[in-house]
Amino acid sequence: MSNISPIRNTDIEELERIAKRIRYNIVKMIGLAKSGHPGGSLSATDIIVALYYKIMNHDPKNPNKKDRDIFVLSKGHACPALYAVLAELGYFDKEELWRLRKVGALLQGHPSISIPGVEASTGSLGQGFSVAVGIALGCRLDKLNNWVYVLLGDGECQEGQVWEAAMAAYHYKLDNLIGFVDRNRLQIDGCTEDVMSLGDLKEKFRAFGWDVFEIDGHNFKEIIDTVNRAKSLKNGKPKMIIANTVKGKGVSFMEGNVGFHGKAPNEEQLERALKELS
Amino acid sequence: MRYKLGEKKGMRVAYGETLVKLGKELPNLVVLDADLSGSTKTAMFAKAFPDRFFNVGIAEQNMMGMAAGLAITGKIVFASSFAMFATGRAWEQIRNSIAYPNLNVKIVATHSGITVGEDGATHQMTEDIAIMRCIPNMRVISPTDYYETKSVIEWCAKNEGPVYVRMPRRDTETVFSSEEEAKFQFGKGRILEDGSDLTIVATGEMVPEAIKALELLKEDGIEAQLISMATIKPIDEDLIVNSTNDLIVSIEDHNIVGGLGSAIGEIIADHGLKKRLLRIGVRDVFGISGSATDLLRYYGLDGESIYRRILEEIKNK
């Protein structure tokens, strides 16, 4: 089990620098692909960076090591963020990023298990959560002391399967499972609360028997401290961290703009965005 | 006849018994069910290996996702429910979470077809072969009897990748007399009888009915070749291509759209074979309530009805 030392300010600054570089690559890869989901990739970036650079026990040189921590990106459309992180860490050649979504490319439009470092094929919403529950159960059967992380979208929580999975994780007492909801409050058709009210997600997960935390999903200290707290509670309950985020975070004209949920920036927008992230 | 019909025995019982046997050999075998373990017979495994059995409640979509996750951690996963809910309710989970990543999950469903009986249309799955065989990576098996089911389940456990196995609710006559005789060969149809007037291709619980029809035809001097097609995908193309008979009759407890008959029709079309195909099955309608025996007669799927339908076809040639 990886124990995390107290966070120093220098660590935070380093993580912020990394996240900025990751955001630059996310926007660039989607811009070159001329398709993809910048909004939800940018809102999830800091959580994914914190997990892979600070929290998780994993080894790009030995991606299948048995006791590794496992991350499942249930909101699969945010995969540019995951791909950028995996490339930076050396899971595959960084040049692959610039061929995203092209015929014959390694990097598919949504995560595929065929990509080094990707643990589950996801993208059809709700499904990755169940897969993560199954992985957590499998790890426990193997008596591993690792952690399983799963990242959900807030719109994704409208899928009934999410609640089937939530029920099962509680029932099987999977306290090796830590979830995040990327609560950016937007989905393709508009505000989550206008399309289909999610209401108080904290109370909903709590009612399903989970330990629930609420954080600022762009604050590295809060992300890391909260994961540490969640890990320390070996009480038989799965943990859910509701992370309040900003869709399109880091690019001024994408922030809070639902238009960039599933649309790539055009050439002019790409140039502006990359300048902001340089 | 090379094979004689024996006493009625449940394929799902064979499933439960084989799971228990395999559980002893394979410590990484786990079983999931969605609140139907008494009916699917996974309860037999649950009793023997409570730590490796997971009842996920009435939540088939989550069951398939969890099955995928367990397979990712290296488990051999069997996931069971009724054919309707296993394949219908959770189709997209099977496609995206299991088949696309080609995971080691065996979806073994009971209560296929109209012979589910009294529960009626909502529980009579007559589209499962169609919706499973169109998924890449998925193999589809419909065992012939109790003995072959044992061999099929053993094959599933010992071969990597996703498989769909369909079995009926009711007990059916055994076609083989032992497990050794019934030894399953994946992807191979089995010629149970030779005949030069027509070829009957039956699958699963329809094989005993086909044998009854064949015996009646024999009394009329009509010699039918009989093939039991347990693997529906990948189907044994050679058996169909090499058949010298002009008339082929497919028999299945499934919609004639998309099932065994359709699969044979694809072979005939692909190879440009000059053969007539008579598809006997559920003729694109929903089921109704009734006893299995009465329903087989109602839908023309009992031996006697199959015999008469084939006679009619031969006369109208």
Interface residues (C-beta under 8 A of the other chain):
Chain A: S112 I113 S114 E119 A120 S121 G123 S124 G126 Q127 G128 F129 S130 V131 A132 V133 G134 I135 A136 L137 G138 C139 L141 D142 G160 Q161 E164 A165 M167 A168 H171 Y172
Chain B: V30 D51 R52 F54 V56 G57 A59 Q61 N62 M64 G65 M66 A67 A68 G69 L70 A71 I72 T73 G74 K75 E92 Q93 N96 S97 Y100 P101
